[in-house]
Each structure stands twice: as C-alpha cells, then as structure tokens.
Amino acid sequence: MEKYIFFGESTVGTTGTSLMPPVSAFLGCTPNSADTIQLTFDSQMGDELGVDKVVITHTGTSTKEMMRLLTPHLFPSNNNKVDYEVIYDGEKGIAARGLEGVIASIAITLDT
C-alpha cells in the first residue's frame, strides 16, 4: 500500500497551497539555513523533470535533529497500516507525532 503525506501552508484556505505526494516521490532533503530545510519531491503535475518543494522553518532544534525527526514519516515501516499522514497543516495547527512545536511554518512551491 502506497503511503501519502500531507503538507499545508497556514494560508491553505485562501491560497490553496498544499501538497500530498506519495512517499515514493520523495527525492531528498537539503538544509537551506540553520532553521530551514527543503524537502524535494517528484512533480505531482506530471512533469518528468519538475519538482515540488516544501521548505520547513523549524524552531528549537538543529537541522540535523529536524531531519532525524522527519525520517520515520518519510520512510515508514512495513507495519504502518496508515495510507496517509498529516506532516504539517498550518491552517489547523496540526503536526505529526514528534514534530509538534518544532515546525514554525512551511512554504510550498509546486511545479506548474
């Protein structure tokens, strides 16, 4: 069963900017600064060369620790029967287990 992960900006209700890729679309994670990391996914718009990006601003943790906290959500065990997971929903203030209070905001750039 394919697992999907959801990211929603705090303004998703007005801008509609959210992303729910399958975890198999995950390409990598890059530190942008001391308090931001960028997750890159294959484009969900069907462009073979395009990518979708999620920049996460984190607080109270190092970049290395933030990546460690995200790992179980990006690489779920085979025992996980959940087919989707909310990593961060800024509009509702919901974060995945272990990420509560760590994610300050996200910015999504979709390949269009």
Biopython code that builds the backbone (N, CA, C, O; Angstrom):
import numpy as np
from Bio.PDB.StructureBuilder import StructureBuilder

atoms = [
    (1, "MET", "N", (0.844, -1.176, 0.000)),
    (1, "MET", "CA", (0.000, 0.000, 0.000)),
    (1, "MET", "C", (0.892, 1.244, 0.000)),
    (1, "MET", "O", (1.816, 1.364, 0.805)),
    (2, "GLU", "N", (0.598, 2.154, -0.910)),
    (2, "GLU", "CA", (1.341, 3.409, -1.030)),
    (2, "GLU", "C", (0.913, 4.359, 0.086)),
    (2, "GLU", "O", (-0.279, 4.500, 0.360)),
    (3, "LYS", "N", (1.875, 5.004, 0.723)),
    (3, "LYS", "CA", (1.578, 5.981, 1.768)),
    (3, "LYS", "C", (1.734, 7.384, 1.194)),
    (3, "LYS", "O", (2.651, 7.649, 0.417)),
    (4, "TYR", "N", (0.833, 8.274, 1.582)),
    (4, "TYR", "CA", (0.864, 9.672, 1.169)),
    (4, "TYR", "C", (1.079, 10.542, 2.392)),
    (4, "TYR", "O", (0.670, 10.190, 3.498)),
    (5, "ILE", "N", (1.733, 11.695, 2.184)),
    (5, "ILE", "CA", (1.966, 12.631, 3.273)),
    (5, "ILE", "C", (1.430, 14.004, 2.872)),
    (5, "ILE", "O", (1.555, 14.425, 1.722)),
    (6, "PHE", "N", (0.833, 14.691, 3.843)),
    (6, "PHE", "CA", (0.183, 15.976, 3.573)),
    (6, "PHE", "C", (0.958, 17.115, 4.205)),
    (6, "PHE", "O", (1.389, 17.036, 5.356)),
    (7, "PHE", "N", (1.127, 18.181, 3.425)),
    (7, "PHE", "CA", (1.694, 19.436, 3.897)),
    (7, "PHE", "C", (0.726, 20.540, 3.505)),
    (7, "PHE", "O", (0.285, 20.588, 2.356)),
    (8, "GLY", "N", (0.387, 21.423, 4.428)),
    (8, "GLY", "CA", (-0.470, 22.554, 4.123)),
    (8, "GLY", "C", (0.058, 23.828, 4.751)),
    (8, "GLY", "O", (0.373, 23.866, 5.940)),
    (9, "GLU", "N", (0.153, 24.876, 3.935)),
    (9, "GLU", "CA", (0.584, 26.170, 4.461)),
    (9, "GLU", "C", (-0.493, 26.734, 5.391)),
    (9, "GLU", "O", (-1.633, 26.269, 5.383)),
    (10, "SER", "N", (-0.128, 27.727, 6.182)),
    (10, "SER", "CA", (-1.101, 28.322, 7.112)),
    (10, "SER", "C", (-2.205, 29.062, 6.377)),
    (10, "SER", "O", (-3.265, 29.314, 6.950)),
    (11, "THR", "N", (-1.975, 29.413, 5.123)),
    (11, "THR", "CA", (-2.978, 30.134, 4.334)),
    (11, "THR", "C", (-3.663, 29.229, 3.307)),
    (11, "THR", "O", (-4.217, 29.721, 2.324)),
    (12, "VAL", "N", (-3.630, 27.919, 3.526)),
    (12, "VAL", "CA", (-4.177, 26.992, 2.529)),
    (12, "VAL", "C", (-5.650, 27.276, 2.231)),
    (12, "VAL", "O", (-6.110, 27.017, 1.119)),
    (13, "GLY", "N", (-6.389, 27.800, 3.196)),
    (13, "GLY", "CA", (-7.795, 28.115, 2.978)),
    (13, "GLY", "C", (-8.021, 29.211, 1.955)),
    (13, "GLY", "O", (-9.054, 29.235, 1.286)),
    (14, "THR", "N", (-7.059, 30.124, 1.827)),
    (14, "THR", "CA", (-7.204, 31.220, 0.867)),
    (14, "THR", "C", (-6.339, 31.050, -0.374)),
    (14, "THR", "O", (-6.721, 31.480, -1.462)),
    (15, "THR", "N", (-5.168, 30.422, -0.214)),
    (15, "THR", "CA", (-4.277, 30.258, -1.373)),
    (15, "THR", "C", (-4.387, 28.887, -2.013)),
    (15, "THR", "O", (-4.028, 28.712, -3.177)),
    (16, "GLY", "N", (-4.877, 27.919, -1.263)),
    (16, "GLY", "CA", (-4.978, 26.565, -1.779)),
    (16, "GLY", "C", (-3.650, 25.852, -1.897)),
    (16, "GLY", "O", (-3.561, 24.825, -2.570)),
    (17, "THR", "N", (-2.605, 26.377, -1.251)),
    (17, "THR", "CA", (-1.286, 25.778, -1.391)),
    (17, "THR", "C", (-1.089, 24.658, -0.382)),
    (17, "THR", "O", (-0.872, 24.880, 0.810)),
    (18, "SER", "N", (-1.175, 23.457, -0.909)),
    (18, "SER", "CA", (-0.931, 22.259, -0.122)),
    (18, "SER", "C", (-0.334, 21.211, -1.061)),
    (18, "SER", "O", (-0.337, 21.373, -2.281)),
    (19, "LEU", "N", (0.167, 20.156, -0.477)),
    (19, "LEU", "CA", (0.799, 19.097, -1.263)),
    (19, "LEU", "C", (0.576, 17.780, -0.546)),
    (19, "LEU", "O", (0.745, 17.694, 0.671)),
    (20, "MET", "N", (0.192, 16.740, -1.302)),
    (20, "MET", "CA", (0.005, 15.410, -0.721)),
    (20, "MET", "C", (0.635, 14.370, -1.655)),
    (20, "MET", "O", (-0.072, 13.644, -2.354)),
    (21, "PRO", "N", (1.971, 14.306, -1.657)),
    (21, "PRO", "CA", (2.653, 13.359, -2.536)),
    (21, "PRO", "C", (2.742, 11.973, -1.904)),
    (21, "PRO", "O", (2.639, 11.835, -0.685)),
    (22, "PRO", "N", (2.932, 10.951, -2.728)),
    (22, "PRO", "CA", (3.259, 9.641, -2.154)),
    (22, "PRO", "C", (4.687, 9.707, -1.615)),
    (22, "PRO", "O", (5.513, 10.451, -2.145)),
    (23, "VAL", "N", (4.982, 8.944, -0.576)),
    (23, "VAL", "CA", (6.342, 8.975, -0.034)),
    (23, "VAL", "C", (7.357, 8.492, -1.068)),
    (23, "VAL", "O", (8.537, 8.834, -0.984)),
    (24, "SER", "N", (6.909, 7.702, -2.038)),
    (24, "SER", "CA", (7.825, 7.226, -3.081)),
    (24, "SER", "C", (8.306, 8.364, -3.982)),
    (24, "SER", "O", (9.280, 8.192, -4.715)),
    (25, "ALA", "N", (7.641, 9.527, -3.942)),
    (25, "ALA", "CA", (8.046, 10.686, -4.744)),
    (25, "ALA", "C", (9.144, 11.500, -4.058)),
    (25, "ALA", "O", (9.696, 12.419, -4.663)),
    (26, "PHE", "N", (9.466, 11.175, -2.810)),
    (26, "PHE", "CA", (10.491, 11.913, -2.068)),
    (26, "PHE", "C", (11.847, 11.737, -2.726)),
    (26, "PHE", "O", (12.289, 10.614, -2.966)),
    (27, "LEU", "N", (12.509, 12.855, -3.019)),
    (27, "LEU", "CA", (13.823, 12.834, -3.666)),
    (27, "LEU", "C", (14.967, 13.144, -2.716)),
    (27, "LEU", "O", (16.072, 12.630, -2.884)),
    (28, "GLY", "N", (14.708, 13.987, -1.713)),
    (28, "GLY", "CA", (15.783, 14.323, -0.797)),
    (28, "GLY", "C", (15.470, 15.501, 0.080)),
    (28, "GLY", "O", (14.445, 16.166, -0.064)),
    (29, "CYS", "N", (16.391, 15.742, 1.004)),
    (29, "CYS", "CA", (16.254, 16.811, 1.987)),
    (29, "CYS", "C", (17.559, 17.600, 2.003)),
    (29, "CYS", "O", (18.647, 17.028, 2.080)),
    (30, "THR", "N", (17.431, 18.924, 1.929)),
    (30, "THR", "CA", (18.599, 19.791, 1.881)),
    (30, "THR", "C", (18.479, 20.878, 2.942)),
    (30, "THR", "O", (17.445, 21.542, 3.019)),
    (31, "PRO", "N", (19.507, 21.078, 3.760)),
    (31, "PRO", "CA", (19.464, 22.202, 4.690)),
    (31, "PRO", "C", (19.647, 23.506, 3.917)),
    (31, "PRO", "O", (20.587, 23.643, 3.134)),
    (32, "ASN", "N", (18.749, 24.458, 4.139)),
    (32, "ASN", "CA", (18.862, 25.773, 3.497)),
    (32, "ASN", "C", (19.561, 26.773, 4.397)),
    (32, "ASN", "O", (20.283, 27.647, 3.918)),
    (33, "SER", "N", (19.348, 26.650, 5.705)),
    (33, "SER", "CA", (19.960, 27.540, 6.687)),
    (33, "SER", "C", (19.907, 26.838, 8.035)),
    (33, "SER", "O", (19.527, 25.670, 8.115)),
    (34, "ALA", "N", (20.280, 27.537, 9.081)),
    (34, "ALA", "CA", (20.285, 26.938, 10.418)),
    (34, "ALA", "C", (18.885, 26.567, 10.890)),
    (34, "ALA", "O", (18.731, 25.701, 11.751)),
    (35, "ASP", "N", (17.852, 27.221, 10.327)),
    (35, "ASP", "CA", (16.491, 26.921, 10.784)),
    (35, "ASP", "C", (15.521, 26.572, 9.654)),
    (35, "ASP", "O", (14.307, 26.627, 9.854)),
    (36, "THR", "N", (16.027, 26.215, 8.476)),
    (36, "THR", "CA", (15.155, 25.768, 7.381)),
    (36, "THR", "C", (15.765, 24.582, 6.650)),
    (36, "THR", "O", (16.980, 24.487, 6.475)),
    (37, "ILE", "N", (14.886, 23.683, 6.229)),
    (37, "ILE", "CA", (15.276, 22.570, 5.372)),
    (37, "ILE", "C", (14.304, 22.518, 4.199)),
    (37, "ILE", "O", (13.167, 22.980, 4.299)),
    (38, "GLN", "N", (14.761, 21.957, 3.100)),
    (38, "GLN", "CA", (13.909, 21.829, 1.921)),
    (38, "GLN", "C", (13.733, 20.356, 1.578)),
    (38, "GLN", "O", (14.708, 19.629, 1.385)),
    (39, "LEU", "N", (12.482, 19.928, 1.505)),
    (39, "LEU", "CA", (12.149, 18.589, 1.041)),
    (39, "LEU", "C", (11.792, 18.703, -0.432)),
    (39, "LEU", "O", (11.050, 19.604, -0.822)),
    (40, "THR", "N", (12.310, 17.804, -1.249)),
    (40, "THR", "CA", (12.046, 17.838, -2.683)),
    (40, "THR", "C", (11.357, 16.535, -3.091)),
    (40, "THR", "O", (11.746, 15.444, -2.673)),
    (41, "PHE", "N", (10.316, 16.684, -3.924)),
    (41, "PHE", "CA", (9.516, 15.556, -4.390)),
    (41, "PHE", "C", (9.392, 15.606, -5.908)),
    (41, "PHE", "O", (9.434, 16.684, -6.500)),
    (42, "ASP", "N", (9.241, 14.442, -6.540)),
    (42, "ASP", "CA", (8.880, 14.420, -7.952)),
    (42, "ASP", "C", (7.618, 15.247, -8.129)),
    (42, "ASP", "O", (6.739, 15.244, -7.266)),
    (43, "SER", "N", (7.530, 15.952, -9.242)),
    (43, "SER", "CA", (6.359, 16.784, -9.517)),
    (43, "SER", "C", (5.085, 15.950, -9.521)),
    (43, "SER", "O", (5.041, 14.870, -10.110)),
    (44, "GLN", "N", (4.057, 16.455, -8.867)),
    (44, "GLN", "CA", (2.754, 15.796, -8.867)),
    (44, "GLN", "C", (1.903, 16.265, -10.045)),
    (44, "GLN", "O", (0.759, 15.840, -10.203)),
    (45, "MET", "N", (2.474, 17.148, -10.871)),
    (45, "MET", "CA", (1.768, 17.680, -12.039)),
    (45, "MET", "C", (2.098, 16.890, -13.304)),
    (45, "MET", "O", (1.608, 17.228, -14.381)),
    (46, "GLY", "N", (2.915, 15.852, -13.195)),
    (46, "GLY", "CA", (3.218, 15.009, -14.336)),
    (46, "GLY", "C", (4.431, 15.418, -15.148)),
    (46, "GLY", "O", (4.756, 14.768, -16.141)),
    (47, "ASP", "N", (5.104, 16.476, -14.747)),
    (47, "ASP", "CA", (6.303, 16.924, -15.449)),
    (47, "ASP", "C", (7.477, 16.047, -15.012)),
    (47, "ASP", "O", (7.864, 16.067, -13.844)),
    (48, "GLU", "N", (8.038, 15.286, -15.932)),
    (48, "GLU", "CA", (9.110, 14.353, -15.593)),
    (48, "GLU", "C", (10.346, 15.041, -15.035)),
    (48, "GLU", "O", (11.080, 14.444, -14.247)),
    (49, "LEU", "N", (10.588, 16.280, -15.427)),
    (49, "LEU", "CA", (11.781, 16.993, -14.973)),
    (49, "LEU", "C", (11.510, 17.942, -13.812)),
    (49, "LEU", "O", (12.447, 18.438, -13.186)),
    (50, "GLY", "N", (10.251, 18.194, -13.523)),
    (50, "GLY", "CA", (9.899, 19.150, -12.483)),
    (50, "GLY", "C", (9.927, 18.555, -11.093)),
    (50, "GLY", "O", (9.887, 17.337, -10.917)),
    (51, "VAL", "N", (9.995, 19.437, -10.103)),
    (51, "VAL", "CA", (9.960, 19.014, -8.704)),
    (51, "VAL", "C", (9.034, 19.930, -7.912)),
    (51, "VAL", "O", (8.841, 21.094, -8.262)),
    (52, "ASP", "N", (8.473, 19.391, -6.850)),
    (52, "ASP", "CA", (7.713, 20.157, -5.873)),
    (52, "ASP", "C", (8.602, 20.304, -4.648)),
    (52, "ASP", "O", (9.325, 19.378, -4.280)),
    (53, "LYS", "N", (8.544, 21.491, -4.008)),
    (53, "LYS", "CA", (9.416, 21.757, -2.867)),
    (53, "LYS", "C", (8.604, 22.172, -1.650)),
    (53, "LYS", "O", (7.626, 22.912, -1.757)),
    (54, "VAL", "N", (9.027, 21.685, -0.502)),
    (54, "VAL", "CA", (8.448, 22.095, 0.775)),
    (54, "VAL", "C", (9.602, 22.598, 1.635)),
    (54, "VAL", "O", (10.489, 21.830, 2.008)),
    (55, "VAL", "N", (9.583, 23.894, 1.947)),
    (55, "VAL", "CA", (10.599, 24.467, 2.831)),
    (55, "VAL", "C", (9.994, 24.555, 4.224)),
    (55, "VAL", "O", (8.969, 25.203, 4.438)),
    (56, "ILE", "N", (10.645, 23.895, 5.155)),
    (56, "ILE", "CA", (10.173, 23.851, 6.543)),
    (56, "ILE", "C", (11.061, 24.746, 7.393)),
    (56, "ILE", "O", (12.280, 24.574, 7.437)),
    (57, "THR", "N", (10.435, 25.702, 8.067)),
    (57, "THR", "CA", (11.145, 26.512, 9.058)),
    (57, "THR", "C", (10.910, 25.836, 10.404)),
    (57, "THR", "O", (9.768, 25.639, 10.820)),
    (58, "HIS", "N", (11.996, 25.486, 11.077)),
    (58, "HIS", "CA", (11.884, 24.780, 12.356)),
    (58, "HIS", "C", (12.463, 25.639, 13.472)),
    (58, "HIS", "O", (13.267, 26.543, 13.245)),
    (59, "THR", "N", (12.025, 25.321, 14.678)),
    (59, "THR", "CA", (12.446, 26.098, 15.835)),
    (59, "THR", "C", (12.784, 25.170, 16.994)),
    (59, "THR", "O", (12.151, 24.131, 17.180)),
    (60, "GLY", "N", (13.788, 25.560, 17.768)),
    (60, "GLY", "CA", (14.145, 24.795, 18.963)),
    (60, "GLY", "C", (14.881, 23.504, 18.683)),
    (60, "GLY", "O", (15.022, 22.668, 19.575)),
    (61, "THR", "N", (15.355, 23.324, 17.456)),
    (61, "THR", "CA", (16.087, 22.113, 17.121)),
    (61, "THR", "C", (17.087, 22.402, 16.006)),
    (61, "THR", "O", (16.927, 23.354, 15.242)),
    (62, "SER", "N", (18.095, 21.584, 15.928)),
    (62, "SER", "CA", (19.086, 21.743, 14.857)),
    (62, "SER", "C", (18.534, 21.172, 13.548)),
    (62, "SER", "O", (17.545, 20.439, 13.541)),
    (63, "THR", "N", (19.185, 21.520, 12.462)),
    (63, "THR", "CA", (18.790, 20.977, 11.161)),
    (63, "THR", "C", (18.937, 19.462, 11.150)),
    (63, "THR", "O", (18.061, 18.757, 10.649)),
    (64, "LYS", "N", (20.025, 18.962, 11.693)),
    (64, "LYS", "CA", (20.254, 17.516, 11.749)),
    (64, "LYS", "C", (19.153, 16.823, 12.548)),
    (64, "LYS", "O", (18.650, 15.781, 12.128)),
    (65, "GLU", "N", (18.777, 17.381, 13.681)),
    (65, "GLU", "CA", (17.718, 16.796, 14.504)),
    (65, "GLU", "C", (16.373, 16.859, 13.785)),
    (65, "GLU", "O", (15.578, 15.923, 13.881)),
    (66, "MET", "N", (16.109, 17.948, 13.069)),
    (66, "MET", "CA", (14.862, 18.060, 12.313)),
    (66, "MET", "C", (14.769, 16.962, 11.262)),
    (66, "MET", "O", (13.715, 16.350, 11.091)),
    (67, "MET", "N", (15.856, 16.716, 10.568)),
    (67, "MET", "CA", (15.876, 15.637, 9.572)),
    (67, "MET", "C", (15.633, 14.282, 10.236)),
    (67, "MET", "O", (14.917, 13.439, 9.695)),
    (68, "ARG", "N", (16.233, 14.078, 11.409)),
    (68, "ARG", "CA", (16.025, 12.822, 12.135)),
    (68, "ARG", "C", (14.568, 12.655, 12.539)),
    (68, "ARG", "O", (14.026, 11.553, 12.460)),
    (69, "LEU", "N", (13.927, 13.743, 12.974)),
    (69, "LEU", "CA", (12.522, 13.682, 13.373)),
    (69, "LEU", "C", (11.594, 13.386, 12.193)),
    (69, "LEU", "O", (10.557, 12.745, 12.363)),
    (70, "LEU", "N", (11.961, 13.846, 11.013)),
    (70, "LEU", "CA", (11.141, 13.608, 9.812)),
    (70, "LEU", "C", (11.285, 12.194, 9.253)),
    (70, "LEU", "O", (10.362, 11.682, 8.620)),
    (71, "THR", "N", (12.430, 11.565, 9.481)),
    (71, "THR", "CA", (12.743, 10.280, 8.860)),
    (71, "THR", "C", (11.659, 9.214, 9.013)),
    (71, "THR", "O", (11.299, 8.599, 8.009)),
    (72, "PRO", "N", (11.117, 8.958, 10.201)),
    (72, "PRO", "CA", (10.106, 7.895, 10.296)),
    (72, "PRO", "C", (8.821, 8.200, 9.516)),
    (72, "PRO", "O", (8.065, 7.288, 9.183)),
    (73, "HIS", "N", (8.579, 9.465, 9.229)),
    (73, "HIS", "CA", (7.384, 9.839, 8.466)),
    (73, "HIS", "C", (7.616, 9.698, 6.963)),
    (73, "HIS", "O", (6.677, 9.449, 6.206)),
    (74, "LEU", "N", (8.863, 9.859, 6.536)),
    (74, "LEU", "CA", (9.203, 9.754, 5.119)),
    (74, "LEU", "C", (9.550, 8.324, 4.713)),
    (74, "LEU", "O", (9.430, 7.961, 3.543)),
    (75, "PHE", "N", (9.977, 7.520, 5.674)),
    (75, "PHE", "CA", (10.329, 6.122, 5.413)),
    (75, "PHE", "C", (9.609, 5.232, 6.423)),
    (75, "PHE", "O", (10.229, 4.710, 7.350)),
    (76, "PRO", "N", (8.295, 5.061, 6.240)),
    (76, "PRO", "CA", (7.508, 4.306, 7.226)),
    (76, "PRO", "C", (7.859, 2.821, 7.228)),
    (76, "PRO", "O", (8.310, 2.272, 6.223)),
    (77, "SER", "N", (7.642, 2.186, 8.377)),
    (77, "SER", "CA", (7.876, 0.744, 8.479)),
    (77, "SER", "C", (6.766, 0.003, 7.736)),
    (77, "SER", "O", (5.702, 0.563, 7.474)),
    (78, "ASN", "N", (7.019, -1.235, 7.408)),
    (78, "ASN", "CA", (6.009, -2.053, 6.730)),
    (78, "ASN", "C", (4.831, -2.367, 7.637)),
    (78, "ASN", "O", (3.780, -2.795, 7.160)),
    (79, "ASN", "N", (4.996, -2.159, 8.944)),
    (79, "ASN", "CA", (3.921, -2.424, 9.893)),
    (79, "ASN", "C", (2.920, -1.284, 9.960)),
    (79, "ASN", "O", (1.863, -1.424, 10.575)),
    (80, "ASN", "N", (3.237, -0.161, 9.336)),
    (80, "ASN", "CA", (2.366, 1.005, 9.374)),
    (80, "ASN", "C", (1.212, 0.800, 8.399)),
    (80, "ASN", "O", (1.423, 0.734, 7.188)),
    (81, "LYS", "N", (0.005, 0.700, 8.921)),
    (81, "LYS", "CA", (-1.176, 0.433, 8.092)),
    (81, "LYS", "C", (-1.895, 1.713, 7.651)),
    (81, "LYS", "O", (-2.933, 1.650, 6.991)),
    (82, "VAL", "N", (-1.340, 2.869, 8.017)),
    (82, "VAL", "CA", (-1.952, 4.148, 7.658)),
    (82, "VAL", "C", (-1.563, 4.491, 6.225)),
    (82, "VAL", "O", (-0.389, 4.393, 5.868)),
    (83, "ASP", "N", (-2.535, 4.894, 5.390)),
    (83, "ASP", "CA", (-2.215, 5.191, 4.000)),
    (83, "ASP", "C", (-1.935, 6.670, 3.755)),
    (83, "ASP", "O", (-1.517, 7.036, 2.657)),
    (84, "TYR", "N", (-2.154, 7.526, 4.746)),
    (84, "TYR", "CA", (-1.743, 8.928, 4.636)),
    (84, "TYR", "C", (-1.467, 9.475, 6.022)),
    (84, "TYR", "O", (-1.962, 8.959, 7.024)),
    (85, "GLU", "N", (-0.665, 10.532, 6.060)),
    (85, "GLU", "CA", (-0.323, 11.153, 7.334)),
    (85, "GLU", "C", (-0.161, 12.650, 7.126)),
    (85, "GLU", "O", (0.434, 13.096, 6.145)),
    (86, "VAL", "N", (-0.694, 13.405, 8.051)),
    (86, "VAL", "CA", (-0.503, 14.855, 8.032)),
    (86, "VAL", "C", (0.839, 15.135, 8.687)),
    (86, "VAL", "O", (1.021, 14.897, 9.881)),
    (87, "ILE", "N", (1.786, 15.648, 7.889)),
    (87, "ILE", "CA", (3.076, 16.046, 8.445)),
    (87, "ILE", "C", (2.933, 17.418, 9.091)),
    (87, "ILE", "O", (3.395, 17.642, 10.210)),
    (88, "TYR", "N", (2.282, 18.337, 8.366)),
    (88, "TYR", "CA", (2.019, 19.664, 8.929)),
    (88, "TYR", "C", (0.842, 20.298, 8.206)),
    (88, "TYR", "O", (0.807, 20.362, 6.977)),
    (89, "ASP", "N", (-0.113, 20.760, 8.986)),
    (89, "ASP", "CA", (-1.260, 21.513, 8.479)),
    (89, "ASP", "C", (-1.245, 22.852, 9.209)),
    (89, "ASP", "O", (-1.744, 22.967, 10.328)),
    (90, "GLY", "N", (-0.667, 23.856, 8.563)),
    (90, "GLY", "CA", (-0.507, 25.164, 9.187)),
    (90, "GLY", "C", (-1.809, 25.854, 9.483)),
    (90, "GLY", "O", (-1.908, 26.605, 10.454)),
    (91, "GLU", "N", (-2.825, 25.612, 8.654)),
    (91, "GLU", "CA", (-4.117, 26.248, 8.870)),
    (91, "GLU", "C", (-4.778, 25.753, 10.152)),
    (91, "GLU", "O", (-5.394, 26.533, 10.879)),
    (92, "LYS", "N", (-4.651, 24.461, 10.428)),
    (92, "LYS", "CA", (-5.260, 23.870, 11.628)),
    (92, "LYS", "C", (-4.289, 23.747, 12.788)),
    (92, "LYS", "O", (-4.687, 23.399, 13.899)),
    (93, "GLY", "N", (-3.003, 24.034, 12.534)),
    (93, "GLY", "CA", (-2.005, 23.941, 13.592)),
    (93, "GLY", "C", (-1.699, 22.513, 14.009)),
    (93, "GLY", "O", (-1.398, 22.256, 15.175)),
    (94, "ILE", "N", (-1.772, 21.581, 13.063)),
    (94, "ILE", "CA", (-1.547, 20.165, 13.346)),
    (94, "ILE", "C", (-0.193, 19.746, 12.785)),
    (94, "ILE", "O", (0.150, 20.068, 11.647)),
    (95, "ALA", "N", (0.568, 19.024, 13.602)),
    (95, "ALA", "CA", (1.846, 18.460, 13.155)),
    (95, "ALA", "C", (1.875, 16.984, 13.525)),
    (95, "ALA", "O", (1.231, 16.560, 14.485)),
    (96, "ALA", "N", (2.621, 16.217, 12.763)),
    (96, "ALA", "CA", (2.764, 14.785, 13.021)),
    (96, "ALA", "C", (3.435, 14.551, 14.369)),
    (96, "ALA", "O", (4.117, 15.426, 14.902)),
    (97, "ARG", "N", (3.227, 13.356, 14.905)),
    (97, "ARG", "CA", (3.817, 12.981, 16.180)),
    (97, "ARG", "C", (5.333, 13.196, 16.142)),
    (97, "ARG", "O", (6.004, 12.768, 15.203)),
    (98, "GLY", "N", (5.856, 13.851, 17.156)),
    (98, "GLY", "CA", (7.277, 14.142, 17.248)),
    (98, "GLY", "C", (7.668, 15.469, 16.624)),
    (98, "GLY", "O", (8.783, 15.949, 16.828)),
    (99, "LEU", "N", (6.747, 16.073, 15.854)),
    (99, "LEU", "CA", (7.031, 17.347, 15.207)),
    (99, "LEU", "C", (6.239, 18.502, 15.810)),
    (99, "LEU", "O", (6.355, 19.639, 15.353)),
    (100, "GLU", "N", (5.437, 18.219, 16.831)),
    (100, "GLU", "CA", (4.651, 19.255, 17.485)),
    (100, "GLU", "C", (5.578, 20.292, 18.112)),
    (100, "GLU", "O", (6.508, 19.944, 18.839)),
    (101, "GLY", "N", (5.324, 21.550, 17.830)),
    (101, "GLY", "CA", (6.121, 22.624, 18.399)),
    (101, "GLY", "C", (7.483, 22.808, 17.762)),
    (101, "GLY", "O", (8.224, 23.710, 18.152)),
    (102, "VAL", "N", (7.830, 21.980, 16.795)),
    (102, "VAL", "CA", (9.130, 22.069, 16.147)),
    (102, "VAL", "C", (9.024, 22.805, 14.807)),
    (102, "VAL", "O", (9.923, 23.558, 14.434)),
    (103, "ILE", "N", (7.922, 22.581, 14.090)),
    (103, "ILE", "CA", (7.728, 23.244, 12.804)),
    (103, "ILE", "C", (7.070, 24.597, 13.054)),
    (103, "ILE", "O", (5.970, 24.669, 13.602)),
    (104, "ALA", "N", (7.749, 25.666, 12.648)),
    (104, "ALA", "CA", (7.206, 27.011, 12.816)),
    (104, "ALA", "C", (6.306, 27.375, 11.639)),
    (104, "ALA", "O", (5.254, 27.988, 11.824)),
    (105, "SER", "N", (6.722, 26.994, 10.422)),
    (105, "SER", "CA", (5.927, 27.273, 9.224)),
    (105, "SER", "C", (6.486, 26.459, 8.074)),
    (105, "SER", "O", (7.580, 25.901, 8.158)),
    (106, "ILE", "N", (5.710, 26.401, 6.991)),
    (106, "ILE", "CA", (6.189, 25.790, 5.761)),
    (106, "ILE", "C", (5.828, 26.669, 4.583)),
    (106, "ILE", "O", (4.883, 27.455, 4.641)),
    (107, "ALA", "N", (6.589, 26.528, 3.518)),
    (107, "ALA", "CA", (6.297, 27.216, 2.251)),
    (107, "ALA", "C", (6.404, 26.168, 1.152)),
    (107, "ALA", "O", (7.402, 25.454, 1.056)),
    (108, "ILE", "N", (5.379, 26.084, 0.333)),
    (108, "ILE", "CA", (5.308, 25.082, -0.726)),
    (108, "ILE", "C", (5.459, 25.752, -2.085)),
    (108, "ILE", "O", (4.825, 26.767, -2.368)),
    (109, "THR", "N", (6.306, 25.167, -2.912)),
    (109, "THR", "CA", (6.453, 25.611, -4.292)),
    (109, "THR", "C", (6.113, 24.422, -5.180)),
    (109, "THR", "O", (6.820, 23.415, -5.185)),
    (110, "LEU", "N", (5.025, 24.550, -5.930)),
    (110, "LEU", "CA", (4.601, 23.467, -6.809)),
    (110, "LEU", "C", (5.150, 23.702, -8.217)),
    (110, "LEU", "O", (5.201, 24.832, -8.704)),
    (111, "ASP", "N", (5.556, 22.616, -8.849)),
    (111, "ASP", "CA", (5.974, 22.679, -10.249)),
    (111, "ASP", "C", (4.711, 22.877, -11.083)),
    (111, "ASP", "O", (3.810, 22.039, -11.048)),
    (112, "THR", "N", (4.639, 23.960, -11.821)),
    (112, "THR", "CA", (3.436, 24.212, -12.612)),
    (112, "THR", "C", (3.750, 24.303, -14.075)),
    (112, "THR", "O", (2.850, 24.513, -14.888)),
]
sb = StructureBuilder()
sb.init_structure("model")
sb.init_model(0)
sb.init_chain("A")
sb.init_seg("    ")
for serial, (resi, resn, name, xyz) in enumerate(atoms, 1):
    if name == "N":
        sb.init_residue(resn, " ", resi, " ")
    sb.init_atom(name, np.array(xyz, "f"), 0.0, 1.0, " ", f" {name:<3s}", serial, name[0])
structure = sb.get_structure()
